[in-house]
Amino acid sequence: MIKPTGISHPRARTRTEGGADISRRNSAGRRAQIIEAGKQVIFREGVWSATTRKIADEASINLATIHYHFANKEALLIAVFEEMLDTVRASVRRDFDKPSSLAERIDRAVRLTWDFSERNLSGQFMQSELTLYALRTKGLAQLARRQLDEYLAIYTGVFRGASDVAGRKDLDIAGLSRIVNAGIDGILVQHYADPDNARSSDSCQKLIYLALRYPLTIGVKPLTSLTLGRRPSRKRKSRDKTSR
C-alpha cells in the first residue's frame, strides 16, 4: 500500500481555499450588515438606548451572531465610528486631489464640512453623542480622544497639503486646524438646539473669514493664509533733496 505523502490533490486544495475565501467574504458581509444595523438603531434611538439585542433585531440575526463578531456594545460602537471615519477620509481624498492654496482650502474645507453635515445630520449628532458616551463609560475615554485626534489630523493634512504651505514648519497649521474644528463643532451644537440652515450657513461664512485671518506666525505682522503667497513689499527710499 502506498502511504499518503501529505500532498493534497490540486483540486482538493482549490476547493478548500475557495471555501475559505467564501467564508471570509460572508464574514465581512455579515460584519458590515451588523455595523449598518448599529448605525440605524443609534440614529433612531441614540447611543445610550442602543443595545446589541436591538441591533440584532434590526439586522434580522440572532444575538449570538452579534457577539461572534463583536465582544460587546462598545466594540461595535468603535466599528461604527471607524466606518464613518473611512467615509470621511474617502470624501476628503476626492475633494482635495488637486493643488490649491491654503486660503482656498480653508474656504473649501469649511463649506464642504457644513454641506456634508447638513446632509448627514443624524450621523453628526450620533458622533456628538458617541463622544459624551465614551467620556461617561469606563475604559472608553480613549475613543473620545481618538475621535478628536482623527478629525484634527484630517484638517491638518488638508491644510499642510496646500501649494503655498509646501512643508513649511514655521506655520501654526495645527492651531488653525483646532480653530476650524472648534468652530464647526460649535455651529453644529447650536444647530442641534435651534435648527436654522440660513443662520448656520452664515456662521460658517464668518468662520471662514476668521480662519483666513488666523495668525500662522508670531510677530508684528504675522502671516495669514491671505498674505502667505505674497512677496514682502519693498519700501522706497526717500530721496534727500538737500544732498544734491
trRosetta pair geometry for C-beta under 8 A, 3 or more apart (Angstrom, degrees):
i j d omega theta_ij theta_ji phi_ij phi_ji
8 12 4.9 -114 170 85 108 120
8 13 4.9 129 97 -59 122 94
8 16 7.7 -4 144 2 162 141
9 12 4.2 84 63 6 91 108
9 13 6.9 -164 86 -9 45 84
10 13 5.7 -58 -149 36 31 111
10 14 6.3 33 154 -21 66 105
11 14 5.6 -53 -150 34 34 113
11 15 6.5 34 153 -20 66 103
12 15 5.8 -54 -152 34 33 110
12 16 6.5 32 151 -19 65 106
13 16 5.7 -55 -149 35 33 112
13 17 6.2 27 156 -13 68 107
14 17 5.9 -57 -144 41 29 105
14 18 5.9 30 157 -20 65 111
15 18 5.7 -56 -144 39 27 113
15 19 6.2 32 155 -23 63 106
16 19 5.8 -55 -151 33 28 111
16 20 6.6 28 151 -19 63 104
17 20 5.6 -52 -151 34 35 112
17 21 6.5 37 151 -20 66 102
18 21 5.6 -51 -150 33 34 113
18 22 6.5 33 152 -17 65 104
19 22 5.7 -53 -149 37 33 111
19 23 6.2 36 151 -22 65 106
20 23 5.5 -53 -147 36 32 114
20 24 6.4 32 154 -19 65 103
21 24 5.8 -54 -149 35 31 109
21 25 6.4 29 153 -17 65 106
22 25 5.7 -55 -148 38 32 111
22 26 6.2 33 153 -20 66 107
23 26 5.7 -55 -147 37 29 111
23 27 6.2 30 153 -20 64 107
24 27 5.6 -54 -146 36 31 112
24 28 6.3 30 155 -17 66 106
25 28 5.8 -55 -146 38 31 109
25 29 6.1 31 154 -19 65 108
26 29 5.6 -56 -147 38 29 113
26 30 6.3 30 154 -20 65 106
27 30 5.8 -53 -147 35 30 111
27 31 6.4 32 152 -21 63 106
27 69 7.7 164 -170 -99 84 105
28 31 5.6 -52 -147 35 32 114
28 32 6.4 32 154 -18 64 105
29 32 5.8 -53 -148 36 31 110
29 33 6.3 36 151 -23 64 106
30 33 5.4 -52 -150 33 33 117
30 34 6.5 33 152 -20 65 103
30 61 7.5 95 -156 -94 102 161
30 65 6.9 -104 180 177 130 117
30 69 6.6 -159 115 -64 103 142
31 34 5.8 -54 -152 34 31 110
31 35 6.5 31 151 -18 65 106
31 69 5.1 178 -102 -153 83 139
31 79 7.6 -113 178 -170 100 148
32 35 5.7 -53 -147 36 33 112
32 36 6.3 33 155 -18 66 105
33 36 5.9 -55 -149 37 28 110
33 37 6.4 28 152 -18 63 107
33 59 5.4 106 143 -148 97 115
33 61 7.5 100 116 -24 127 135
34 37 5.6 -55 -148 38 32 112
34 38 6.3 38 151 -24 64 104
34 55 6.7 59 -164 153 78 116
34 59 5.5 -12 -100 -84 54 163
34 61 7.4 -60 -85 42 92 143
34 65 7.6 -159 -79 126 125 97
34 66 6.1 149 -137 -117 131 73
34 69 5.8 157 25 75 162 150
34 70 7.0 -167 137 -8 146 122
34 76 7.0 -97 144 -132 111 114
35 38 5.5 -51 -150 32 31 116
35 39 6.6 35 151 -20 63 101
35 76 7.3 -168 -101 -163 62 81
35 79 5.3 -111 -103 129 111 111
35 80 5.6 172 -157 -88 85 65
35 83 5.3 117 167 -33 141 157
36 39 5.7 -50 -152 32 34 113
36 40 6.6 33 151 -18 64 104
36 59 7.7 117 73 -98 84 98
37 40 5.7 -54 -150 36 34 112
37 41 6.4 31 154 -17 67 106
37 55 5.0 114 121 -168 107 76
37 56 7.8 96 132 -76 151 15
37 58 4.0 147 -163 102 102 110
37 59 3.6 -75 -52 -59 161 93
38 41 5.9 -57 -147 38 30 107
38 42 6.1 25 157 -15 66 110
38 50 6.9 76 -157 -179 72 140
38 55 4.9 12 -87 -130 68 131
38 58 7.9 162 -57 71 30 141
38 76 5.3 -167 -105 161 152 114
38 77 7.4 -153 174 -85 136 47
38 79 7.5 87 47 81 160 103
38 80 5.0 -119 109 -75 127 125
39 42 5.9 -61 -145 41 28 108
39 43 6.1 32 156 -23 66 107
39 80 5.6 163 -71 -144 80 113
39 83 7.7 -94 -58 83 127 135
39 84 7.8 141 -107 -61 124 107
39 123 7.7 -6 -160 -104 112 88
39 126 7.4 28 -147 -159 72 173
40 43 5.7 -50 -144 34 28 113
40 44 6.3 18 159 -12 62 112
40 58 5.7 173 81 -174 120 142
41 44 5.9 -65 -147 43 27 106
41 45 5.8 -29 174 29 68 113
41 50 4.7 113 123 -125 111 102
41 54 5.1 127 -143 123 140 110
41 55 5.1 -104 4 -87 154 71
41 58 5.2 -126 -57 -32 105 156
42 45 6.9 -78 -121 58 20 73
42 46 6.6 -16 -161 168 58 9
42 47 5.6 26 -141 -83 106 57
42 50 4.8 -23 -82 -58 71 150
42 80 6.9 88 5 -180 153 165
42 126 5.2 77 133 -134 117 122
42 129 7.6 178 -178 82 105 139
43 122 4.4 37 -143 167 105 129
43 123 7.4 -26 -96 -69 107 54
43 126 6.1 -51 -84 -63 61 129
45 49 4.1 -109 152 93 108 126
45 50 5.8 144 81 -66 110 69
45 54 7.1 -46 35 156 158 160
46 49 4.9 73 65 21 93 103
46 50 6.8 -149 92 -23 44 89
46 129 6.0 -147 -156 -150 81 158
47 50 5.9 -53 -148 20 29 115
47 77 7.0 59 -146 -121 107 129
47 126 6.9 126 -55 -155 97 73
47 129 4.4 170 -3 136 119 117
47 130 5.6 162 -87 -82 149 58
47 133 4.5 -97 123 -49 144 153
48 129 7.7 -113 -16 -177 81 116
48 133 6.5 -161 -66 -103 73 113
49 54 7.8 20 140 7 78 168
50 54 6.1 -130 -151 71 53 130
50 55 6.5 52 -177 -53 97 102
50 73 7.1 146 110 -155 91 121
51 54 4.7 96 54 6 80 100
51 55 7.0 -146 94 -3 42 87
51 73 6.8 -69 -142 -92 43 133
52 55 5.4 -54 -145 40 36 113
52 56 6.2 43 152 -25 67 102
52 63 6.3 87 126 -145 104 91
52 66 4.9 148 -175 134 106 152
52 67 7.0 58 173 -60 153 84
52 70 7.6 -161 -118 86 120 118
52 72 7.4 -107 -51 -164 137 43
52 73 5.4 -124 -47 -78 94 84
52 76 6.9 149 -99 -4 91 154
53 56 5.6 -49 -147 33 31 113
53 57 6.6 32 152 -17 63 103
53 63 5.8 -19 -102 -96 69 119
54 57 5.7 -52 -151 36 33 112
54 58 6.4 37 149 -22 65 105
55 58 5.5 -50 -148 34 34 115
55 59 6.3 21 156 -7 66 109
55 66 6.3 109 93 -117 110 138
55 76 6.9 100 123 168 177 159
56 59 6.0 -64 -146 47 29 101
56 61 5.5 -101 -157 78 77 73
56 62 6.3 -5 -173 164 129 15
56 63 4.8 -72 -60 -85 169 57
56 65 7.1 130 -129 58 104 95
56 66 4.9 -88 -77 -35 101 130
57 60 7.3 27 -175 -77 33 40
59 66 7.7 140 45 -79 141 97
61 65 4.4 -76 157 63 124 146
61 66 6.9 144 97 -46 114 79
62 65 5.3 105 64 -1 71 100
62 66 7.8 -129 107 -3 46 86
63 66 5.5 -48 -159 28 45 116
63 67 6.5 29 151 -8 72 106
64 67 5.9 -63 -149 45 34 103
64 68 6.3 47 149 -33 66 101
65 68 5.4 -44 -148 23 34 118
65 69 7.0 17 159 -4 62 104
66 69 6.5 -76 -164 44 29 96
66 70 6.1 -43 168 47 70 101
66 76 7.4 -16 -173 -77 100 139
67 70 6.6 -77 -116 73 33 61
67 71 7.0 42 -155 -140 74 23
67 72 7.7 28 -120 -77 87 41
70 73 7.8 77 134 -89 127 17
70 75 4.3 174 -164 96 90 113
70 76 4.3 56 -179 -64 166 85
70 79 6.6 -102 -97 -3 124 141
71 75 4.7 98 41 -14 84 152
72 75 5.4 105 52 7 62 99
72 76 7.4 -122 106 -1 39 92
73 76 5.6 -60 -155 39 36 113
73 77 6.3 39 149 -24 69 104
74 77 5.5 -50 -148 32 34 114
74 78 6.6 37 152 -20 64 101
74 137 6.8 180 -100 144 120 150
74 139 7.6 24 -168 98 169 104
74 140 5.6 -126 -144 -91 126 127
75 78 5.8 -50 -153 32 33 113
75 79 6.7 34 148 -18 63 105
76 79 5.5 -53 -151 35 36 114
76 80 6.4 40 150 -22 66 102
77 80 5.5 -49 -149 33 35 114
77 81 6.5 36 152 -18 65 103
77 130 6.4 167 -177 -135 114 108
77 133 7.4 -116 -157 105 159 138
77 134 8.0 -172 128 -74 139 92
77 143 7.5 34 114 -163 111 165
78 81 5.7 -53 -151 36 32 113
78 82 6.3 31 152 -19 65 106
78 143 6.2 -116 -98 -112 90 126
79 82 5.7 -53 -145 37 32 111
79 83 6.4 35 154 -22 64 104
80 83 5.8 -54 -150 33 29 112
80 84 6.6 25 153 -14 63 106
80 126 8.0 -88 143 151 129 133
80 130 7.9 -151 92 -101 115 143
81 84 5.9 -60 -152 39 31 108
81 85 6.1 32 152 -21 67 109
81 127 7.3 108 -121 -116 89 86
81 130 6.2 157 -82 168 114 158
81 143 6.9 144 14 -168 170 112
81 147 6.7 -85 -162 -91 134 103
82 85 5.4 -53 -144 37 33 115
82 86 6.4 40 154 -24 64 101
83 86 5.8 -48 -152 29 31 114
83 87 6.9 35 148 -20 60 102
84 87 5.5 -50 -156 31 37 116
84 88 6.7 37 148 -18 66 102
84 123 6.2 167 -133 -167 131 118
84 127 7.0 -147 116 -75 156 113
85 88 5.6 -51 -150 34 37 111
85 89 6.3 38 152 -20 67 104
85 150 5.8 -37 -137 161 133 150
86 89 5.7 -52 -146 36 32 112
86 90 6.4 33 155 -20 64 106
87 90 5.9 -56 -150 35 28 110
87 91 6.5 29 152 -19 63 108
88 91 5.7 -58 -151 36 31 113
88 92 6.4 33 152 -21 66 105
88 116 7.8 99 -116 163 84 158
88 151 8.0 -37 140 -105 159 80
88 154 6.7 -34 135 -116 117 161
89 92 5.7 -54 -149 34 32 112
89 93 6.5 34 154 -21 65 103
89 154 6.9 -124 -95 -108 70 115
90 93 5.8 -51 -151 32 32 113
90 94 6.7 29 152 -15 63 105
91 94 5.9 -59 -154 37 33 109
91 95 6.0 21 155 -15 69 115
91 112 7.9 171 150 163 114 123
91 116 6.9 88 156 -103 162 142
92 95 5.8 -61 -138 42 29 106
92 96 6.0 -17 176 20 68 112
92 154 5.8 -137 -76 -163 165 107
92 157 7.7 72 151 88 142 119
92 158 6.4 -103 -163 -74 115 112
93 96 7.2 -78 -132 54 17 78
93 97 6.4 48 163 -72 58 97
94 97 6.2 -33 -152 -24 24 119
95 108 7.0 171 162 155 110 118
95 112 5.6 80 -156 -141 156 166
96 100 7.3 -103 -143 30 80 121
96 105 6.7 53 -124 -128 122 104
96 108 7.4 141 -85 109 92 136
96 109 8.0 15 -68 -79 129 88
96 158 5.4 -153 -69 -132 173 91
96 161 6.5 97 151 90 126 142
99 163 4.5 62 -174 -69 103 123
100 104 4.2 -108 170 92 112 134
100 105 5.5 140 99 -56 112 85
100 108 7.2 27 122 4 161 146
100 162 6.5 -65 93 -132 64 73
100 163 6.3 171 70 -4 14 107
101 104 4.7 97 55 8 78 103
101 105 6.9 -145 96 -5 41 89
101 162 5.7 37 -180 -170 29 110
101 163 5.8 -59 -84 50 49 97
101 164 5.0 22 -137 1 83 120
101 225 7.4 125 144 -178 98 95
101 228 7.5 157 -172 73 106 123
101 229 6.3 -59 -132 -36 128 138
102 105 5.6 -58 -146 39 32 110
102 106 6.3 37 155 -24 67 102
102 159 6.1 47 -137 -157 93 79
102 162 3.9 61 -71 178 66 173
102 164 5.6 -92 -6 64 95 104
102 165 5.6 99 -67 -47 116 103
102 225 4.2 -130 108 -134 109 105
102 228 5.8 39 36 33 131 163
103 106 5.9 -49 -148 30 30 112
103 107 6.6 28 154 -14 62 107
103 212 5.7 51 -134 -132 89 100
103 225 4.2 150 -73 142 72 110
103 226 5.8 88 -94 -82 133 54
103 228 7.5 -171 -33 27 96 117
104 107 5.9 -58 -152 39 31 111
104 108 6.0 23 155 -13 67 114
104 162 7.7 148 53 -132 87 106
105 108 5.7 -56 -137 44 31 108
105 109 5.8 36 161 -26 67 109
105 158 5.6 171 -180 153 122 95
105 159 5.9 163 112 -102 135 53
105 161 7.4 151 -112 75 157 86
105 162 5.1 -119 3 -86 143 105
106 109 5.9 -54 -141 34 23 110
106 110 6.5 17 163 -12 61 107
106 159 7.2 46 -71 -105 78 102
106 176 7.6 -81 -101 175 116 122
106 180 7.1 -138 -144 -91 85 136
106 208 6.4 133 134 -144 96 75
106 211 4.9 -175 -170 121 128 121
106 212 5.8 167 94 -78 150 69
106 225 5.8 155 -9 50 140 178
107 110 6.5 -65 -154 37 23 103
107 111 6.3 14 157 -11 62 116
107 208 5.4 61 -112 -152 64 128
107 212 7.4 29 -58 -72 87 114
108 111 5.9 -62 -143 43 29 108
108 112 5.8 21 164 -14 68 113
109 112 6.2 -60 -140 42 23 104
109 113 6.0 25 160 -22 61 112
109 155 6.6 96 -178 -128 147 81
109 158 5.5 120 -92 127 129 154
109 159 7.7 -37 -32 -61 159 84
109 180 6.7 17 110 -180 127 150
110 113 5.8 -56 -145 36 26 112
110 114 6.4 19 160 -14 63 108
110 180 6.4 -119 -79 -152 95 107
110 183 7.7 -22 -123 98 116 128
110 184 7.0 -155 -133 -75 75 105
110 204 5.5 158 158 -172 108 95
110 207 5.7 178 -144 98 143 114
110 208 5.0 -153 57 -76 155 91
110 211 6.9 171 -51 25 136 153
111 114 6.1 -61 -151 38 27 104
111 115 6.2 27 154 -19 65 109
111 204 6.8 118 -92 150 51 131
111 208 7.5 23 -45 -74 85 136
112 115 5.5 -52 -142 37 33 113
112 116 6.1 34 157 -19 66 106
113 116 5.9 -56 -149 38 27 110
113 117 6.2 28 152 -21 63 108
113 184 5.5 -47 131 -123 140 145
114 117 5.4 -52 -144 36 35 114
114 118 6.3 38 156 -22 66 102
114 184 7.1 -140 -70 -130 79 98
114 187 7.3 -35 -107 110 110 146
114 200 7.0 168 -156 142 122 102
114 201 6.8 134 147 -107 147 62
114 204 4.7 -30 -53 -99 158 156
115 118 5.9 -53 -151 32 29 111
115 119 6.6 20 154 -10 62 109
116 119 6.0 -64 -151 42 31 106
116 120 6.0 -18 165 23 69 113
117 120 6.5 -79 -133 61 24 78
117 121 6.5 62 162 -91 65 61
117 124 4.9 48 -144 -64 87 153
117 184 7.4 177 -44 -174 152 106
117 188 6.1 -107 -167 -99 146 109
118 121 6.4 -1 -150 -57 26 98
118 197 6.8 65 -127 -125 128 104
118 200 7.9 151 -82 101 105 139
120 123 4.1 -21 163 34 105 122
120 124 6.1 116 108 -24 81 89
121 124 5.6 -54 -147 37 36 112
121 125 6.2 37 154 -20 68 105
121 191 7.8 -117 -132 127 116 123
122 125 5.7 -54 -147 37 30 111
122 126 6.3 35 151 -24 63 106
123 126 5.5 -51 -148 33 32 116
123 127 6.6 32 154 -19 64 101
124 127 5.8 -53 -152 33 33 110
124 128 6.7 34 150 -18 64 102
124 188 5.8 -125 160 -149 132 134
125 128 5.7 -53 -153 35 35 112
125 129 6.4 36 149 -17 66 105
125 192 6.2 128 -106 -110 101 119
126 129 5.6 -55 -150 39 33 113
126 130 6.1 39 150 -27 66 106
127 130 5.3 -48 -142 33 34 117
127 131 6.7 43 154 -25 62 97
127 147 6.9 162 -170 -160 100 137
128 131 5.8 -48 -157 25 32 113
128 132 7.0 24 151 -9 62 104
128 188 7.0 -169 -63 127 134 127
128 189 7.3 150 -133 -88 148 80
128 192 7.4 -89 53 -58 166 155
129 132 5.9 -61 -155 41 35 106
129 133 6.0 35 151 -21 71 110
130 133 5.5 -53 -141 39 31 114
130 134 6.1 35 157 -23 65 105
130 143 7.3 -92 158 134 98 123
130 144 8.0 177 126 -91 72 72
130 147 7.1 144 106 -80 112 157
131 134 5.9 -56 -150 34 26 111
131 135 6.6 21 154 -14 62 108
131 144 4.8 92 -152 -128 68 94
131 147 5.9 -121 -91 72 92 153
131 148 8.0 83 -124 -49 121 89
132 135 5.8 -57 -148 39 32 109
132 136 6.2 22 156 -12 66 113
133 136 5.9 -67 -147 44 28 106
133 137 5.9 18 159 -17 68 118
133 140 7.4 -37 126 112 76 144
134 137 6.0 -62 -135 39 26 105
134 140 4.5 -124 -146 132 68 102
134 141 6.1 127 149 -110 85 28
134 142 7.8 -108 177 56 120 36
134 143 4.1 -127 -132 73 141 108
134 144 4.0 176 93 -45 127 91
134 147 7.5 159 23 -5 160 128
135 140 8.0 -88 -36 95 18 88
135 141 5.7 61 -116 -119 48 81
135 144 5.0 35 -56 -45 85 162
137 140 4.1 11 90 34 110 130
137 141 7.7 -171 71 -50 65 60
140 143 5.2 -23 177 11 80 119
140 144 7.7 83 131 -17 77 89
141 144 5.8 -48 -165 28 51 112
141 145 6.8 44 144 -12 73 104
142 145 5.5 -55 -150 42 43 112
142 146 5.9 47 150 -25 72 105
143 146 5.5 -52 -143 37 32 113
143 147 6.3 39 154 -26 64 101
144 147 5.8 -49 -151 29 30 113
144 148 6.8 28 151 -14 61 103
145 148 5.8 -55 -154 37 35 111
145 149 6.2 31 152 -17 68 109
146 149 5.6 -56 -143 41 33 111
146 150 6.0 37 158 -25 68 106
147 150 6.0 -53 -146 32 26 111
147 151 6.7 16 160 -9 61 107
148 151 6.4 -67 -153 40 27 101
148 152 6.2 23 156 -15 66 112
148 181 7.9 101 -154 156 74 147
149 152 5.8 -59 -145 40 29 110
149 153 6.1 33 155 -24 65 108
150 153 5.7 -56 -150 34 28 113
150 154 6.6 31 151 -23 63 102
151 154 5.5 -46 -149 29 38 115
151 155 6.7 35 154 -13 66 101
151 181 5.8 123 124 -128 113 126
152 155 5.9 -55 -150 40 34 107
152 156 6.0 34 153 -19 68 111
152 174 7.5 37 174 -152 115 75
152 177 5.2 97 -158 136 74 125
152 178 6.5 11 -123 -79 115 67
152 181 5.9 -53 -88 -40 72 161
153 156 5.6 -55 -140 41 30 113
153 157 6.1 34 158 -23 64 107
154 157 5.9 -54 -148 34 26 111
154 158 6.6 26 154 -18 61 106
155 158 5.8 -57 -151 35 32 111
155 159 6.3 21 157 -12 67 110
155 176 7.9 -154 147 110 115 80
155 177 3.9 141 105 -142 119 96
155 180 5.6 171 -150 77 144 128
155 181 5.8 -122 -15 -55 156 101
156 159 6.0 -60 -144 42 29 105
156 160 5.9 24 161 -15 67 112
156 173 5.8 102 -142 133 79 107
156 174 6.0 12 -107 -99 124 59
156 177 4.5 -32 -65 -68 75 157
157 160 6.0 -55 -135 41 26 106
157 161 6.2 27 160 -23 60 112
158 161 6.0 -67 -156 34 24 113
158 162 7.9 49 145 -47 56 83
159 162 5.9 -21 -171 -18 44 113
159 165 6.8 102 151 -53 67 161
159 173 4.9 170 109 -156 125 108
159 176 6.0 159 -151 96 168 129
159 177 6.3 -136 12 -70 141 92
160 165 5.7 -137 -146 120 39 149
160 167 7.6 59 -176 -89 95 39
160 173 5.5 81 -69 169 83 168
161 165 7.4 50 55 54 13 128
162 165 4.3 85 65 -1 96 109
162 166 7.9 -76 94 -29 66 56
163 166 6.8 18 175 -56 37 91
164 228 5.0 112 133 121 130 118
164 229 4.5 -77 -124 -75 146 98
165 168 5.6 -123 -176 30 60 99
165 171 6.3 -107 -138 49 94 157
165 173 6.9 56 -144 -80 142 132
165 228 7.5 -24 -75 179 61 148
168 171 5.1 65 105 -3 112 110
170 217 6.1 19 144 -104 98 108
171 216 4.3 -13 -150 173 88 115
171 217 6.5 -59 -106 -59 57 83
171 223 7.0 -71 -109 86 95 129
171 228 7.8 28 -108 -121 139 121
172 175 4.1 -5 157 27 113 120
172 176 6.3 131 111 -22 77 87
172 214 7.8 -120 86 142 108 108
172 215 7.3 34 39 107 132 66
172 216 5.3 -169 38 -153 78 49
172 217 7.1 176 -5 -71 95 34
173 176 5.4 -52 -149 37 37 116
173 177 6.3 43 151 -24 67 103
173 216 7.4 27 -62 -139 56 103
174 177 5.7 -52 -152 32 31 114
174 178 6.7 31 151 -19 63 104
175 178 5.7 -53 -151 34 35 112
175 179 6.5 36 152 -20 66 103
175 214 7.2 -180 114 171 99 126
176 179 5.8 -54 -151 33 32 112
176 180 6.5 27 155 -14 66 107
176 211 6.6 91 -161 -159 90 90
176 214 5.0 137 -108 102 88 154
176 216 6.7 -3 -51 -98 126 86
176 225 7.9 101 -133 -47 147 115
177 180 6.0 -58 -148 39 30 108
177 181 6.1 28 156 -17 66 111
178 181 5.7 -56 -141 41 29 110
178 182 6.0 29 159 -18 65 110
179 182 5.9 -57 -144 39 25 109
179 183 6.3 28 155 -21 62 109
179 210 7.4 -133 162 122 127 109
179 211 6.1 164 109 -105 119 85
179 214 5.8 175 49 -106 162 140
180 183 5.7 -55 -148 35 29 113
180 184 6.5 26 157 -16 64 105
180 207 7.1 104 -130 163 62 114
180 211 5.4 53 -81 -112 93 140
181 184 6.0 -56 -149 36 29 108
181 185 6.3 28 155 -17 64 109
182 185 5.7 -56 -146 39 30 112
182 186 6.2 31 156 -21 65 108
183 186 5.8 -57 -148 36 28 111
183 187 6.4 26 156 -17 64 106
183 207 4.1 131 164 -135 145 127
183 210 7.4 167 -93 69 148 129
183 211 7.3 -104 9 -56 158 113
184 187 5.8 -56 -148 37 31 110
184 188 6.3 33 153 -22 65 107
184 204 7.8 43 -104 -111 72 92
184 207 7.3 118 -60 175 60 167
185 188 5.7 -55 -150 35 31 114
185 189 6.5 31 155 -20 65 103
186 189 5.9 -52 -148 32 32 109
186 190 6.6 29 155 -13 64 105
187 190 5.9 -57 -152 39 32 110
187 191 6.2 33 151 -22 66 109
187 200 5.5 111 178 -150 106 86
187 203 4.8 163 -115 111 114 134
187 204 6.3 67 -135 -66 170 77
187 207 7.0 -73 -42 -40 135 143
188 191 5.5 -58 -147 37 31 112
188 192 6.5 38 153 -26 66 99
189 192 5.7 -45 -151 26 33 114
189 193 6.8 23 154 -11 62 106
190 193 6.0 -63 -153 41 33 106
190 194 6.4 -40 172 47 69 92
190 200 7.2 172 91 -97 105 91
190 203 7.5 125 66 -55 145 174
191 194 7.3 -89 -132 71 22 53
191 195 5.6 49 -177 -110 70 57
191 196 7.1 -130 -123 38 72 59
191 200 4.8 35 -87 -92 118 139
192 195 7.5 15 -121 -65 11 80
195 200 7.9 -37 -155 -26 51 133
196 199 3.9 29 109 25 121 116
196 200 6.1 150 84 -18 66 88
197 200 5.8 -60 -142 41 28 109
197 201 6.1 29 160 -20 65 108
198 201 5.9 -56 -148 36 27 110
198 202 6.4 27 153 -18 62 107
199 202 5.6 -56 -150 36 32 112
199 203 6.4 36 150 -22 65 103
200 203 5.5 -49 -148 33 34 114
200 204 6.6 38 150 -20 63 101
201 204 5.6 -50 -153 33 34 114
201 205 6.6 39 148 -22 64 102
202 205 5.5 -49 -152 31 36 116
202 206 6.6 33 150 -15 65 103
203 206 5.7 -55 -151 38 34 110
203 207 6.4 41 148 -24 65 103
204 207 5.3 -49 -147 33 35 116
204 208 6.6 41 151 -22 64 99
205 208 5.7 -48 -155 30 33 114
205 209 6.7 38 146 -21 62 102
206 209 5.3 -45 -151 31 39 118
206 210 6.5 36 152 -15 67 103
207 210 5.8 -55 -149 39 33 108
207 211 6.0 30 154 -19 67 110
208 211 5.8 -57 -140 40 28 109
208 212 6.2 34 159 -25 64 106
209 212 6.1 -56 -153 30 24 112
209 213 7.0 -1 156 2 58 112
210 213 6.1 -77 -157 48 31 99
210 214 6.9 60 145 -58 67 83
211 214 5.4 -16 -154 -22 42 118
211 225 7.6 14 134 11 73 138
212 224 6.6 65 148 158 54 118
212 225 5.2 -98 -149 62 58 115
212 226 5.5 63 164 -45 99 104
213 224 5.1 -20 -140 -146 38 154
213 225 7.9 -85 -57 34 24 85
213 226 6.7 -6 -86 4 63 125
214 224 6.3 135 61 -135 43 92
214 225 7.2 40 46 -10 87 99
215 218 7.1 75 148 -88 125 45
215 222 3.7 29 -150 111 103 154
215 223 7.4 102 -159 64 58 45
215 224 6.4 -57 -97 -80 38 84
216 222 6.6 160 47 163 53 101
216 223 4.7 -52 61 91 106 92
216 224 6.1 149 -2 -108 98 31
216 225 7.0 110 -38 -51 131 62
216 228 7.0 25 35 -86 155 109
217 222 4.7 -177 73 -150 70 81
217 223 4.5 55 13 25 113 95
218 222 6.1 -16 -109 -100 14 114
219 222 5.2 146 49 -77 79 64
223 227 5.6 -139 -144 86 64 103
223 228 5.5 81 177 -93 114 67
224 227 5.3 73 47 21 76 95
224 228 6.9 -106 95 -40 35 84
225 228 5.5 -24 -140 -11 33 125
227 230 5.1 -61 -161 29 61 121
240 243 4.2 65 100 -13 111 114
241 244 6.7 -51 -173 19 44 107
